[in-house]
Amino acid sequence: MEFVSPTITNLIIFVLAIYVGYHVVWTVTPALHTPLMAVTNAISAIVIVGAMLAAALTEGGLAKTMGVLAVALAAVNVFGGFLVTRRMLEMFKKKDKKAPAAKEGA
């Protein structure tokens, strides 16, 4: 006999994952943000595969809805992560300096 419902256990794990994730991301130094985003994108891609399996293998309507929602949110996370990573990498590119124009009429 279980004393705690599996739903409550899953909810506790979910809340703890949010708490730990928040503190891990906010304590990263700025120099490590781009590699962290790349790893996060890879993890989110794995989450998409897991969410698709969860959505496909469940029987209930609520479970399928939650699985489809998980797939959609993870896909948005991957897409947004790649956009943010691209913008961050563009900040490190050297900008081309224009040659000074020669004075005319001198």
N, CA and C atoms as a LAMMPS dump frame, in Angstrom:
ITEM: TIMESTEP
0
ITEM: NUMBER OF ATOMS
318
ITEM: BOX BOUNDS ff ff ff
-5.0000000000000000e+02 5.0000000000000000e+02
-5.0000000000000000e+02 5.0000000000000000e+02
-5.0000000000000000e+02 5.0000000000000000e+02
ITEM: ATOMS id mol type element x y z
1 1 1 N 0.837 -1.179 0
2 1 2 C 0 0 0
3 1 3 C 0.886 1.247 0
4 2 1 N 0.577 2.171 -0.897
5 2 2 C 1.358 3.405 -0.971
6 2 3 C 0.73 4.468 -0.099
7 3 1 N 1.59 5.228 0.543
8 3 2 C 1.11 6.311 1.396
9 3 3 C 0.95 7.612 0.627
10 4 1 N 1.731 7.765 -0.444
11 4 2 C 1.688 8.987 -1.238
12 4 3 C 1.266 8.625 -2.652
13 5 1 N 0.352 9.398 -3.19
14 5 2 C -0.128 9.168 -4.547
15 5 3 C 1.011 9.398 -5.556
16 6 1 N 1.086 8.6 -6.631
17 6 2 C 2.112 8.84 -7.66
18 6 3 C 1.985 10.225 -8.294
19 7 1 N 0.788 10.755 -8.361
20 7 2 C 0.591 12.095 -8.908
21 7 3 C 1.276 13.134 -8.031
22 8 1 N 1.148 12.996 -6.723
23 8 2 C 1.797 13.931 -5.8
24 8 3 C 3.318 13.796 -5.911
25 9 1 N 3.807 12.579 -6.025
26 9 2 C 5.249 12.356 -6.18
27 9 3 C 5.758 13.017 -7.455
28 10 1 N 5.051 12.843 -8.559
29 10 2 C 5.443 13.465 -9.819
30 10 3 C 5.38 14.986 -9.732
31 11 1 N 4.398 15.519 -9.054
32 11 2 C 4.284 16.966 -8.879
33 11 3 C 5.45 17.509 -8.052
34 12 1 N 5.843 16.807 -7.013
35 12 2 C 6.98 17.231 -6.189
36 12 3 C 8.264 17.229 -7.018
37 13 1 N 8.462 16.188 -7.819
38 13 2 C 9.646 16.119 -8.687
39 13 3 C 9.639 17.272 -9.682
40 14 1 N 8.48 17.578 -10.235
41 14 2 C 8.359 18.668 -11.195
42 14 3 C 8.718 20.009 -10.559
43 15 1 N 8.199 20.273 -9.38
44 15 2 C 8.477 21.539 -8.692
45 15 3 C 9.957 21.638 -8.324
46 16 1 N 10.547 20.554 -7.85
47 16 2 C 11.977 20.562 -7.52
48 16 3 C 12.834 20.765 -8.766
49 17 1 N 12.433 20.191 -9.893
50 17 2 C 13.178 20.379 -11.142
51 17 3 C 13.134 21.836 -11.584
52 18 1 N 11.987 22.483 -11.421
53 18 2 C 11.887 23.909 -11.752
54 18 3 C 12.804 24.719 -10.858
55 19 1 N 12.788 24.438 -9.563
56 19 2 C 13.607 25.172 -8.598
57 19 3 C 15.098 25.011 -8.901
58 20 1 N 15.537 23.775 -9.098
59 20 2 C 16.951 23.524 -9.377
60 20 3 C 17.352 24.138 -10.72
61 21 1 N 16.516 23.978 -11.735
62 21 2 C 16.813 24.549 -13.048
63 21 3 C 16.944 26.052 -13.009
64 22 1 N 16.077 26.705 -12.277
65 22 2 C 16.131 28.166 -12.147
66 22 3 C 17.457 28.594 -11.533
67 23 1 N 17.854 27.958 -10.457
68 23 2 C 19.082 28.361 -9.778
69 23 3 C 20.332 27.992 -10.571
70 24 1 N 20.298 26.909 -11.31
71 24 2 C 21.447 26.534 -12.133
72 24 3 C 21.646 27.539 -13.256
73 25 1 N 20.575 27.917 -13.931
74 25 2 C 20.686 28.83 -15.068
75 25 3 C 21.098 30.224 -14.625
76 26 1 N 20.568 30.725 -13.538
77 26 2 C 20.873 32.088 -13.117
78 26 3 C 22.243 32.246 -12.479
79 27 1 N 22.915 31.148 -12.121
80 27 2 C 24.251 31.269 -11.534
81 27 3 C 25.362 31.004 -12.546
82 28 1 N 25.033 30.816 -13.81
83 28 2 C 26.04 30.576 -14.845
84 28 3 C 26.682 31.903 -15.228
85 29 1 N 28.008 31.891 -15.379
86 29 2 C 28.703 33.111 -15.802
87 29 3 C 28.357 33.419 -17.254
88 30 1 N 28.388 34.696 -17.644
89 30 2 C 28.02 35.061 -19.024
90 30 3 C 28.853 34.356 -20.098
91 31 1 N 30.101 34.018 -19.802
92 31 2 C 30.947 33.368 -20.806
93 31 3 C 30.462 31.965 -21.148
94 32 1 N 29.688 31.359 -20.264
95 32 2 C 29.229 29.988 -20.497
96 32 3 C 27.803 29.908 -21.025
97 33 1 N 27.166 31.041 -21.29
98 33 2 C 25.774 30.997 -21.728
99 33 3 C 25.601 30.327 -23.085
100 34 1 N 26.493 30.589 -24.041
101 34 2 C 26.34 29.989 -25.364
102 34 3 C 26.498 28.47 -25.318
103 35 1 N 27.543 27.924 -24.656
104 35 2 C 27.597 26.454 -24.56
105 35 3 C 26.426 25.873 -23.783
106 36 1 N 25.963 26.591 -22.77
107 36 2 C 24.822 26.107 -22.002
108 36 3 C 23.576 26.042 -22.877
109 37 1 N 23.386 27.043 -23.738
110 37 2 C 22.226 27.038 -24.641
111 37 3 C 22.314 25.863 -25.614
112 38 1 N 23.518 25.546 -26.092
113 38 2 C 23.667 24.425 -27.018
114 38 3 C 23.299 23.112 -26.332
115 39 1 N 23.736 22.947 -25.099
116 39 2 C 23.401 21.729 -24.362
117 39 3 C 21.909 21.689 -24.057
118 40 1 N 21.337 22.826 -23.716
119 40 2 C 19.903 22.894 -23.436
120 40 3 C 19.089 22.524 -24.666
121 41 1 N 19.53 22.957 -25.841
122 41 2 C 18.833 22.591 -27.079
123 41 3 C 18.883 21.085 -27.302
124 42 1 N 20.018 20.469 -27.016
125 42 2 C 20.134 19.02 -27.181
126 42 3 C 19.228 18.292 -26.195
127 43 1 N 19.183 18.762 -24.963
128 43 2 C 18.317 18.139 -23.962
129 43 3 C 16.854 18.306 -24.352
130 44 1 N 16.496 19.468 -24.859
131 44 2 C 15.112 19.697 -25.279
132 44 3 C 14.725 18.795 -26.443
133 45 1 N 15.684 18.502 -27.326
134 45 2 C 15.397 17.577 -28.422
135 45 3 C 15.104 16.177 -27.875
136 46 1 N 15.83 15.78 -26.832
137 46 2 C 15.569 14.491 -26.202
138 46 3 C 14.205 14.507 -25.513
139 47 1 N 13.864 15.65 -24.924
140 47 2 C 12.555 15.795 -24.27
141 47 3 C 11.435 15.646 -25.293
142 48 1 N 11.633 16.159 -26.498
143 48 2 C 10.614 16.028 -27.547
144 48 3 C 10.375 14.55 -27.861
145 49 1 N 11.448 13.785 -27.978
146 49 2 C 11.302 12.352 -28.27
147 49 3 C 10.561 11.658 -27.126
148 50 1 N 10.935 11.975 -25.885
149 50 2 C 10.251 11.386 -24.734
150 50 3 C 8.791 11.783 -24.66
151 51 1 N 8.498 13.033 -24.969
152 51 2 C 7.113 13.5 -24.943
153 51 3 C 6.283 12.823 -26.031
154 52 1 N 6.888 12.602 -27.203
155 52 2 C 6.158 11.905 -28.262
156 52 3 C 5.867 10.463 -27.859
157 53 1 N 6.839 9.813 -27.218
158 53 2 C 6.602 8.452 -26.74
159 53 3 C 5.519 8.434 -25.666
160 54 1 N 5.579 9.405 -24.749
161 54 2 C 4.576 9.467 -23.687
162 54 3 C 3.185 9.709 -24.263
163 55 1 N 3.093 10.589 -25.252
164 55 2 C 1.795 10.882 -25.852
165 55 3 C 1.265 9.677 -26.634
166 56 1 N 2.159 8.95 -27.27
167 56 2 C 1.723 7.818 -28.095
168 56 3 C 1.344 6.591 -27.264
169 57 1 N 1.997 6.395 -26.141
170 57 2 C 1.795 5.171 -25.375
171 57 3 C 0.736 5.295 -24.287
172 58 1 N 0.14 6.46 -24.096
173 58 2 C -0.862 6.63 -23.048
174 58 3 C -2.243 6.269 -23.568
175 59 1 N -3.131 5.987 -22.642
176 59 2 C -4.486 5.57 -22.999
177 59 3 C -5.518 6.674 -22.771
178 60 1 N -5.314 7.485 -21.752
179 60 2 C -6.32 8.482 -21.387
180 60 3 C -6.253 9.737 -22.23
181 61 1 N -7.361 10.416 -22.3
182 61 2 C -7.438 11.656 -23.07
183 61 3 C -6.603 12.772 -22.462
184 62 1 N -6.633 12.9 -21.131
185 62 2 C -5.843 13.935 -20.46
186 62 3 C -4.358 13.679 -20.646
187 63 1 N -3.951 12.421 -20.559
188 63 2 C -2.539 12.077 -20.721
189 63 3 C -2.067 12.383 -22.144
190 64 1 N -2.894 12.08 -23.134
191 64 2 C -2.523 12.391 -24.523
192 64 3 C -2.426 13.9 -24.73
193 65 1 N -3.356 14.638 -24.14
194 65 2 C -3.326 16.095 -24.252
195 65 3 C -2.065 16.661 -23.612
196 66 1 N -1.711 16.155 -22.443
197 66 2 C -0.5 16.626 -21.765
198 66 3 C 0.739 16.254 -22.577
199 67 1 N 0.748 15.084 -23.209
200 67 2 C 1.873 14.679 -24.047
201 67 3 C 2.033 15.57 -25.26
202 68 1 N 0.919 15.895 -25.902
203 68 2 C 0.961 16.797 -27.061
204 68 3 C 1.406 18.186 -26.633
205 69 1 N 0.938 18.646 -25.488
206 69 2 C 1.363 19.946 -24.956
207 69 3 C 2.859 19.941 -24.657
208 70 1 N 3.368 18.826 -24.105
209 70 2 C 4.802 18.715 -23.825
210 70 3 C 5.612 18.768 -25.114
211 71 1 N 5.14 18.115 -26.159
212 71 2 C 5.831 18.152 -27.452
213 71 3 C 5.861 19.576 -27.993
214 72 1 N 4.735 20.272 -27.928
215 72 2 C 4.661 21.634 -28.448
216 72 3 C 5.582 22.575 -27.672
217 73 1 N 5.56 22.499 -26.35
218 73 2 C 6.401 23.391 -25.545
219 73 3 C 7.883 23.094 -25.735
220 74 1 N 8.247 21.837 -25.83
221 74 2 C 9.65 21.497 -26.063
222 74 3 C 10.102 21.959 -27.443
223 75 1 N 9.232 21.873 -28.436
224 75 2 C 9.583 22.345 -29.779
225 75 3 C 9.797 23.852 -29.785
226 76 1 N 8.947 24.578 -29.084
227 76 2 C 9.126 26.038 -28.966
228 76 3 C 10.439 26.333 -28.26
229 77 1 N 10.764 25.553 -27.237
230 77 2 C 12.007 25.745 -26.497
231 77 3 C 13.221 25.521 -27.385
232 78 1 N 13.197 24.477 -28.216
233 78 2 C 14.324 24.205 -29.114
234 78 3 C 14.465 25.334 -30.136
235 79 1 N 13.371 25.726 -30.753
236 79 2 C 13.411 26.779 -31.769
237 79 3 C 13.913 28.085 -31.169
238 80 1 N 13.368 28.474 -30.021
239 80 2 C 13.812 29.708 -29.364
240 80 3 C 15.259 29.624 -28.919
241 81 1 N 15.685 28.452 -28.47
242 81 2 C 17.07 28.282 -28.053
243 81 3 C 18.043 28.473 -29.202
244 82 1 N 17.699 27.948 -30.383
245 82 2 C 18.568 28.139 -31.53
246 82 3 C 18.61 29.608 -31.949
247 83 1 N 17.491 30.303 -31.866
248 83 2 C 17.499 31.736 -32.197
249 83 3 C 18.369 32.526 -31.23
250 84 1 N 18.245 32.238 -29.946
251 84 2 C 19.042 32.945 -28.944
252 84 3 C 20.525 32.63 -29.122
253 85 1 N 20.856 31.377 -29.381
254 85 2 C 22.255 31 -29.577
255 85 3 C 22.838 31.715 -30.791
256 86 1 N 22.068 31.792 -31.873
257 86 2 C 22.545 32.485 -33.071
258 86 3 C 22.801 33.964 -32.799
259 87 1 N 21.884 34.599 -32.07
260 87 2 C 22.074 36.018 -31.741
261 87 3 C 23.284 36.224 -30.845
262 88 1 N 23.494 35.314 -29.907
263 88 2 C 24.648 35.442 -29.013
264 88 3 C 25.951 35.264 -29.787
265 89 1 N 25.994 34.328 -30.728
266 89 2 C 27.199 34.128 -31.519
267 89 3 C 27.466 35.299 -32.449
268 90 1 N 26.424 35.958 -32.938
269 90 2 C 26.605 37.134 -33.793
270 90 3 C 27.229 38.292 -33.025
271 91 1 N 27.034 38.331 -31.719
272 91 2 C 27.624 39.401 -30.907
273 91 3 C 29.148 39.282 -30.885
274 92 1 N 29.695 38.09 -31.087
275 92 2 C 31.13 37.889 -31.021
276 92 3 C 31.823 38.039 -32.372
277 93 1 N 31.064 38.218 -33.448
278 93 2 C 31.675 38.4 -34.761
279 93 3 C 32.304 39.785 -34.848
280 94 1 N 33.423 39.849 -35.559
281 94 2 C 34.069 41.145 -35.754
282 94 3 C 33.289 41.929 -36.793
283 95 1 N 33.124 43.193 -36.504
284 95 2 C 32.405 44.053 -37.435
285 95 3 C 33.402 44.629 -38.452
286 96 1 N 32.978 44.703 -39.707
287 96 2 C 33.831 45.27 -40.762
288 96 3 C 33.854 46.788 -40.629
289 97 1 N 35.067 47.345 -40.635
290 97 2 C 35.187 48.799 -40.588
291 97 3 C 35.212 49.332 -42.003
292 98 1 N 34.483 50.379 -42.246
293 98 2 C 34.454 50.981 -43.57
294 98 3 C 35.687 51.864 -43.741
295 99 1 N 36.252 51.855 -44.939
296 99 2 C 37.428 52.675 -45.235
297 99 3 C 36.987 54.139 -45.283
298 100 1 N 37.809 55.023 -44.729
299 100 2 C 37.425 56.453 -44.771
300 100 3 C 37.415 56.949 -46.21
301 101 1 N 36.431 57.735 -46.535
302 101 2 C 36.286 58.265 -47.893
303 101 3 C 37.308 59.373 -48.114
304 102 1 N 37.905 59.383 -49.315
305 102 2 C 38.894 60.414 -49.652
306 102 3 C 38.179 61.742 -49.856
307 103 1 N 38.822 62.822 -49.429
308 103 2 C 38.213 64.148 -49.58
309 103 3 C 38.271 64.56 -51.038
310 104 1 N 37.145 65.015 -51.538
311 104 2 C 37.086 65.435 -52.933
312 104 3 C 37.263 66.939 -53.005
313 105 1 N 37.879 67.391 -54.069
314 105 2 C 38.018 68.812 -54.327
315 105 3 C 39.194 69.433 -53.591
316 106 1 N 40.056 68.627 -53.022
317 106 2 C 41.193 69.193 -52.299
318 106 3 C 42.425 69.187 -53.124
